[in-house]
């Protein structure tokens, strides 16, 4: 099933609930752009490898490329998000529940941004969808267990692999460069870190952009009465739309998150920033190829923790880490509950 851009506009005109879902999804993408995407360039800014303005511009460009290019070649993350929950049944109720899920995600993500804590829009997206699907189906039959387990795999992968790669990279680089002139090595790693940060921004777009594309496709397919993935297609115009909005969100700001992740949690030098960025890129690439949805915030943060721990455990500000972990722990039940309650409320009203 192929949906053209003109068909998409016709669907929104014919079904106002679809228009509302689209607006809310675009709002979530925008929020993701200014709260989640800055994590990709946080270390690049904190080590002064690149100025904040240039870093944000670079992140915007490479987020755009990540969404579009990666989805063209490998769209398994979008498919996972699409298949994770069951919104089958009455089309009207399914769309109402999906609308409630997106509303819950906007509320949760915006509240986290106000407090300046790097939350995971990925986890919020998954939690909000799951809560709404449970409300729609009247139980856990609304959850596809096999696909949802990929979220658990993603949590383990991003935590363990991100931390381990950060630690190993830092150790290998420090050992390899022990006899090099410090100032010359920092100049080299400053340039290398810019490339690695661009890679992080690209992979952020590849991961998070596909998640939102999955929501758009779910909305479109439900509106046409085709909830299964047999007719699933990925229109180019949809990839471009998501990438533009995410890039716009990134260009609008993000310094608060950059300070929390790149400046407060652990003080990094250029070679350490490169080690963290490289670890994040590798972890996100493996996850994307395997169709495993992971949090880019989670991945980058654990990579930074690994680099800090490679120096000494006291180099990491564990108070900031504790604050972040608490936010992640609360996201699944918190946003899931909001999604559930909003779906019940919306279904009762509409």
Secondary structure per residue as TSV (DSSP state, phi and psi in degrees):
chain	resnum	aa	ss	phi	psi
A	1	X	-	360.0	123.5
A	2	X	-	-112.6	128.3
A	3	X	-	-111.8	118.6
A	4	X	-	-84.3	167.9
A	5	X	H	-62.9	-38.4
A	6	X	H	-66.5	-38.4
A	7	X	H	-61.6	-39.6
A	8	X	H	-62.6	-44.4
A	9	X	H	-64.8	-37.6
A	10	X	H	-64.7	-39.6
A	11	X	H	-63.1	-42.3
A	12	X	H	-65.5	-36.7
A	13	X	H	-68.5	-40.5
A	14	X	H	-74.3	-33.1
A	15	X	-	-127.4	96.7
A	16	X	H	-57.4	-29.9
A	17	X	H	-64.3	-32.8
A	18	X	H	-65.6	-41.7
A	19	X	H	-59.8	-41.9
A	20	X	H	-65.8	-41.2
A	21	X	H	-62.4	-41.5
A	22	X	H	-61.7	-45.1
A	23	X	H	-61.8	-44.8
A	24	X	H	-66.0	-40.0
A	25	X	H	-65.0	-41.2
A	26	X	H	-64.0	-35.2
A	27	X	H	-65.0	-41.4
A	28	X	H	-65.0	-41.2
A	29	X	H	-61.5	-41.8
A	30	X	H	-62.6	-45.6
A	31	X	H	-61.8	-41.3
A	32	X	H	-60.5	-38.9
A	33	X	H	-61.9	-38.1
A	34	X	H	-98.5	-10.0
A	35	X	H	-111.0	-34.4
A	36	X	T	-97.0	-44.8
A	37	X	G	-59.8	-34.9
A	38	X	G	-59.6	-20.5
A	39	X	G	-60.3	-29.9
A	40	X	G	-64.4	-30.2
A	41	X	G	-112.0	6.2
A	42	X	H	-58.1	-47.5
A	43	X	H	-70.3	-33.2
A	44	X	H	-62.1	-37.5
A	45	X	H	-76.6	-42.8
A	46	X	H	-65.3	-29.7
A	47	X	T	-90.7	0.4
A	48	X	T	62.8	26.8
A	49	X	S	-68.9	-28.0
A	50	X	S	-150.7	146.7
A	51	X	-	-68.6	156.6
A	52	X	H	-56.4	-43.7
A	53	X	H	-64.5	-45.0
A	54	X	H	-67.0	-36.5
A	55	X	H	-65.2	-43.7
A	56	X	H	-65.6	-39.7
A	57	X	H	-63.6	-44.0
A	58	X	H	-61.6	-42.7
A	59	X	H	-62.7	-40.4
A	60	X	H	-61.8	-44.8
A	61	X	H	-64.6	-47.0
A	62	X	H	-77.5	-25.0
A	63	X	H	-63.5	-43.0
A	64	X	H	-58.1	-47.8
A	65	X	H	-66.0	-38.6
A	66	X	H	-62.5	-44.4
A	67	X	H	-61.7	-49.8
A	68	X	H	-73.7	-52.6
A	69	X	H	-66.7	-47.8
A	70	X	H	-65.6	-38.2
A	71	X	H	-66.5	-33.6
A	72	X	H	-64.4	-34.8
A	73	X	H	-97.3	-31.1
A	74	X	-	-154.9	103.3
A	75	X	-	-107.4	29.7
A	76	X	H	-68.7	-30.5
A	77	X	H	-65.4	-42.9
A	78	X	H	-61.3	-39.9
A	79	X	H	-65.4	-39.0
A	80	X	H	-61.7	-46.6
A	81	X	H	-61.5	-41.4
A	82	X	H	-61.0	-41.4
A	83	X	H	-89.0	-6.0
A	84	X	H	-68.5	-32.5
A	85	X	B	-125.0	159.7
A	86	X	-	-111.6	107.6
A	87	X	-	-109.9	23.6
A	88	X	-	-73.1	167.4
A	89	X	S	115.5	-144.8
A	90	X	-	-62.2	123.1
A	91	X	H	-61.5	-42.5
A	92	X	H	-61.2	-49.1
A	93	X	H	-64.3	-36.8
A	94	X	H	-63.1	-43.4
A	95	X	H	-67.9	-37.3
A	96	X	H	-62.9	-44.4
A	97	X	H	-64.1	-40.4
A	98	X	H	-65.2	-38.2
A	99	X	H	-62.0	-42.3
A	100	X	H	-63.4	-39.3
A	101	X	H	-61.4	-45.1
A	102	X	H	-66.4	-36.1
A	103	X	H	-63.1	-42.9
A	104	X	H	-62.1	-40.3
A	105	X	H	-66.0	-41.3
A	106	X	H	-62.0	-45.1
A	107	X	H	-60.4	-47.6
A	108	X	H	-65.6	-47.5
A	109	X	H	-65.3	-40.0
A	110	X	H	-66.8	-40.6
A	111	X	H	-62.2	-41.6
A	112	X	H	-65.1	-38.2
A	113	X	H	-66.1	-39.8
A	114	X	H	-57.8	-38.2
A	115	X	T	-85.7	-2.2
A	116	X	T	71.0	24.2
A	117	X	-	-103.2	127.1
A	118	X	-	-67.0	97.6
A	119	X	-	-90.9	176.0
A	120	X	-	-111.6	111.1
A	121	X	H	-64.0	-27.7
A	122	X	H	-62.9	-49.1
A	123	X	H	-65.9	-39.2
A	124	X	H	-63.4	-41.2
A	125	X	H	-61.0	-47.8
A	126	X	H	-64.5	-43.4
A	127	X	H	-66.4	-45.6
A	128	X	H	-62.6	-43.0
A	129	X	H	-62.4	-43.0
A	130	X	H	-65.3	-44.4
A	131	X	H	-60.7	-43.0
A	132	X	H	-67.6	-38.8
A	133	X	H	-65.8	-38.7
A	134	X	H	-63.8	-41.5
A	135	X	H	-65.1	-40.1
A	136	X	H	-66.1	-44.6
A	137	X	H	-90.4	-6.0
A	138	X	T	72.9	26.9
A	139	X	S	162.4	-173.4
A	140	X	G	-77.3	3.6
A	141	X	G	-67.2	-14.5
A	142	X	G	-76.9	-4.2
A	143	X	B	-111.4	130.6
A	144	X	-	-88.7	102.3
A	145	X	H	-58.5	-40.6
A	146	X	H	-63.1	-42.8
A	147	X	H	-74.3	-36.9
A	148	X	H	-66.6	-29.0
A	149	X	H	-62.0	-23.2
A	150	X	H	-64.9	-26.0
A	151	X	H	-66.1	-42.7
A	152	X	H	-64.0	-43.8
A	153	X	H	-59.2	-39.3
A	154	X	H	-64.9	-40.4
A	155	X	H	-60.5	-45.2
A	156	X	H	-67.1	-45.1
A	157	X	I	-63.1	-48.3
A	158	X	I	-66.7	-35.1
A	159	X	I	-74.2	-55.1
A	160	X	I	-71.4	-51.6
A	161	X	I	-68.6	-40.5
A	162	X	H	-61.0	-47.6
A	163	X	H	-65.0	-46.3
A	164	X	H	-64.1	-45.2
A	165	X	H	-64.4	-39.2
A	166	X	H	-61.2	-44.3
A	167	X	H	-65.0	-48.4
A	168	X	H	-64.1	-45.8
A	169	X	H	-58.0	-45.1
A	170	X	H	-62.7	-42.8
A	171	X	H	-65.8	-45.8
A	172	X	H	-64.1	-44.1
A	173	X	H	-65.9	-44.1
A	174	X	H	-61.7	-41.9
A	175	X	H	-68.1	-42.5
A	176	X	H	-68.1	-30.5
A	177	X	T	-105.4	15.8
A	178	X	T	-63.3	-27.3
A	179	X	T	-102.3	4.9
A	180	X	S	-84.8	155.4
A	181	X	-	-64.5	127.6
A	182	X	H	-59.0	-48.7
A	183	X	H	-66.6	-38.3
A	184	X	H	-66.9	-42.0
A	185	X	H	-64.5	-37.8
A	186	X	H	-66.4	-35.1
A	187	X	H	-64.3	-41.5
A	188	X	H	-65.2	-47.3
A	189	X	H	-70.9	-23.4
A	190	X	H	-62.4	-43.3
A	191	X	H	-70.0	-40.0
A	192	X	H	-64.3	-34.6
A	193	X	H	-68.6	-34.3
A	194	X	H	-61.2	-43.5
A	195	X	H	-64.4	-41.8
A	196	X	H	-66.9	-37.7
A	197	X	H	-65.4	-38.4
A	198	X	H	-62.3	-39.8
A	199	X	H	-63.4	-39.3
A	200	X	H	-62.6	-43.6
A	201	X	H	-63.5	-40.5
A	202	X	H	-60.7	-47.0
A	203	X	H	-71.2	-28.8
A	204	X	H	-63.0	-45.5
A	205	X	H	-62.0	-40.2
A	206	X	H	-62.5	-42.3
A	207	X	H	-76.0	-60.9
A	208	X	H	-74.0	-34.0
A	209	X	H	-60.7	-41.1
A	210	X	H	-65.5	-33.4
A	211	X	H	-62.2	-42.2
A	212	X	H	-74.6	-31.8
A	213	X	H	-61.5	-39.2
A	214	X	H	-58.9	-38.4
A	215	X	H	-67.4	-44.3
A	216	X	H	-58.2	-45.2
A	217	X	H	-65.5	-40.1
A	218	X	H	-60.2	-44.0
A	219	X	H	-62.7	-46.8
A	220	X	H	-63.7	-45.4
A	221	X	H	-66.6	-39.2
A	222	X	H	-64.5	-40.7
A	223	X	H	-64.3	-23.8
A	224	X	T	-99.9	3.9
A	225	X	T	74.3	27.7
A	226	X	-	-126.6	78.6
A	227	X	-	-75.3	-16.3
A	228	X	S	-86.0	171.0
A	229	X	S	-96.0	7.2
A	230	X	T	-61.8	-34.7
A	231	X	T	-102.7	18.4
A	232	X	-	-69.4	126.5
A	233	X	-	-130.9	161.2
A	234	X	-	-122.2	90.9
A	235	X	-	-66.2	141.3
A	236	X	H	-63.0	-38.5
A	237	X	H	-61.5	-31.1
A	238	X	H	-71.2	-39.9
A	239	X	H	-61.5	-43.6
A	240	X	H	-66.4	-41.0
A	241	X	H	-59.2	-49.7
A	242	X	H	-62.8	-42.0
A	243	X	H	-67.8	-38.0
A	244	X	H	-65.2	-45.7
A	245	X	H	-65.5	-41.1
A	246	X	H	-64.6	-43.3
A	247	X	H	-62.9	-38.6
A	248	X	H	-63.5	-43.4
A	249	X	H	-61.5	-41.3
A	250	X	H	-63.3	-41.4
A	251	X	H	-69.8	-17.8
A	252	X	H	-80.3	-17.0
A	253	X	-	165.8	-157.2
A	254	X	-	125.6	3.2
A	255	X	H	-63.2	-30.9
A	256	X	H	-62.8	-42.8
A	257	X	H	-71.0	-38.9
A	258	X	H	-57.9	-42.3
A	259	X	I	-65.5	-40.8
A	260	X	I	-65.9	-43.8
A	261	X	I	-84.9	-48.8
A	262	X	I	-91.2	-20.0
A	263	X	I	-115.0	-34.0
A	264	X	I	-91.0	-37.5
A	265	X	S	-70.1	-43.0
A	266	X	B	-158.5	140.9
A	267	X	-	-85.0	121.5
A	268	X	-	-115.1	146.7
A	269	X	-	-95.1	173.0
A	270	X	H	-61.3	-41.1
A	271	X	H	-69.5	-29.5
A	272	X	H	-75.4	-36.9
A	273	X	H	-63.1	-39.9
A	274	X	H	-62.6	-42.5
A	275	X	H	-60.9	-41.0
A	276	X	H	-68.7	-44.6
A	277	X	H	-64.6	-42.2
A	278	X	H	-62.7	-40.7
A	279	X	H	-62.2	-42.5
A	280	X	H	-63.6	-43.3
A	281	X	H	-60.6	-47.1
A	282	X	H	-63.9	-43.5
A	283	X	H	-64.9	-43.7
A	284	X	H	-67.9	-35.5
A	285	X	H	-64.7	-46.4
A	286	X	H	-59.9	-43.2
A	287	X	H	-64.8	-43.0
A	288	X	H	-65.9	-42.8
A	289	X	H	-62.9	-35.6
A	290	X	T	-84.8	-0.1
A	291	X	T	70.8	25.5
A	292	X	-	-98.7	117.2
A	293	X	-	-76.6	120.6
A	294	X	-	-125.1	162.7
A	295	X	-	-86.4	122.6
A	296	X	H	-66.5	-34.1
A	297	X	H	-61.9	-47.8
A	298	X	H	-59.7	-46.4
A	299	X	H	-62.9	-48.8
A	300	X	H	-66.1	-39.7
A	301	X	H	-66.0	-44.1
A	302	X	H	-67.7	-31.8
A	303	X	H	-64.5	-42.1
A	304	X	H	-64.2	-40.4
A	305	X	H	-60.4	-41.8
A	306	X	H	-62.8	-41.5
A	307	X	H	-64.7	-43.5
A	308	X	H	-63.4	-41.4
A	309	X	H	-66.6	-26.1
A	310	X	H	-65.3	-28.3
A	311	X	H	-79.0	-58.4
A	312	X	-	-174.9	150.4
A	313	X	G	-61.9	-30.9
A	314	X	G	-72.6	-10.8
A	315	X	G	-72.8	-16.7
A	316	X	B	-94.7	132.3
A	317	X	-	-80.6	94.5
A	318	X	H	-70.9	-15.6
A	319	X	H	-67.1	-42.9
A	320	X	H	-64.9	-41.4
A	321	X	H	-61.7	-44.0
A	322	X	H	-60.6	-40.7
A	323	X	H	-62.8	-42.1
A	324	X	H	-67.5	-45.1
A	325	X	H	-61.1	-39.9
A	326	X	H	-61.3	-39.9
A	327	X	H	-63.2	-44.1
A	328	X	H	-62.8	-42.8
A	329	X	H	-63.2	-37.0
A	330	X	H	-78.5	-21.4
A	331	X	H	-61.9	-47.3
A	332	X	H	-62.0	-55.6
A	333	X	H	-70.0	-36.8
A	334	X	H	-67.2	-56.6
A	335	X	H	-69.2	-32.8
A	336	X	H	-62.7	-42.1
A	337	X	H	-66.4	-41.5
A	338	X	H	-62.4	-42.5
A	339	X	H	-60.9	-42.4
A	340	X	H	-63.0	-49.8
A	341	X	H	-66.6	-41.1
A	342	X	H	-64.4	-39.0
A	343	X	H	-64.7	-44.0
A	344	X	H	-61.0	-43.0
A	345	X	H	-66.6	-48.0
A	346	X	H	-63.9	-39.5
A	347	X	H	-66.3	-35.0
A	348	X	H	-71.3	-36.4
A	349	X	H	-81.2	-43.8
A	350	X	-	-103.1	360.0
